[in-house]
Amino acid sequence: MDYNLISKELIKYLEDKFPDRLPPYADVPPGTDVKEIAYLQGQQSVVKLLTQLYEDDHGWTNNPSEN
């Protein structure tokens, strides 16, 4: 699906705006709000989906050594 709606700049912006701050499951502090974790997971899901769509259309991978 080549709609060219997603740019490399958009993906980088979203990664900066919504960094993957989820700790590994074993490191989640006791009492952490489940809703907050679900919200952060949702953000990451959107960033990953848009990245995958861009990669599918352009063959670009988010590899810092290539930039």
C-alpha positions as CSV (number, residue, x, y, z in Angstrom):
1,M,0.0,0.0,0.0
2,D,1.9,3.0,-1.2
3,Y,0.2,6.1,0.0
4,N,3.3,8.1,1.0
5,L,1.5,9.4,4.1
6,I,4.3,8.4,6.4
7,S,7.7,10.0,6.2
8,K,11.0,9.1,7.9
9,E,10.9,12.4,9.6
10,L,7.5,11.6,11.1
11,I,8.7,8.3,12.5
12,K,11.8,9.9,14.0
13,Y,9.6,12.6,15.5
14,L,7.2,10.1,17.1
15,E,10.1,8.0,18.4
16,D,11.5,11.2,20.1
17,K,8.1,12.3,21.3
18,F,7.0,8.9,22.6
19,P,10.2,7.0,23.6
20,D,9.9,3.3,24.5
21,R,10.0,3.8,28.3
22,L,8.5,0.5,29.2
23,P,10.6,-1.4,31.7
24,P,11.0,-5.1,31.3
25,Y,8.2,-6.9,33.1
26,A,10.5,-8.0,36.0
27,D,11.5,-4.4,36.6
28,V,8.0,-2.9,36.9
29,P,7.9,-1.2,40.3
30,P,5.2,-2.5,42.7
31,G,2.1,-0.4,42.6
32,T,2.5,0.7,39.0
33,D,-0.8,1.7,37.5
34,V,-1.9,-0.9,34.9
35,K,-3.7,1.9,32.9
36,E,-0.4,3.8,32.6
37,I,1.4,0.7,31.3
38,A,-1.4,0.0,28.8
39,Y,-1.3,3.7,27.6
40,L,2.5,3.5,27.0
41,Q,2.0,0.2,25.2
42,G,-0.6,1.8,23.0
43,Q,1.8,4.6,22.1
44,Q,4.5,2.1,21.2
45,S,2.1,0.0,19.1
46,V,1.2,3.1,17.0
47,V,4.9,4.0,16.4
48,K,5.7,0.4,15.5
49,L,2.7,0.2,13.1
50,L,3.7,3.4,11.3
51,T,7.3,2.3,11.1
52,Q,6.2,-1.0,9.6
53,L,4.0,0.7,7.0
54,Y,6.8,3.0,6.0
55,E,9.2,0.0,5.7
56,D,6.7,-1.9,3.6
57,D,6.3,1.1,1.2
58,H,9.9,2.3,1.1
59,G,12.2,-0.6,2.1
60,W,13.7,1.7,4.8
61,T,14.7,0.3,8.2
62,N,15.3,2.3,11.3
63,N,19.0,1.5,11.6
64,P,21.1,4.4,13.1
65,S,24.2,3.1,11.3
66,E,22.5,3.8,7.9
67,N,21.6,7.4,8.7
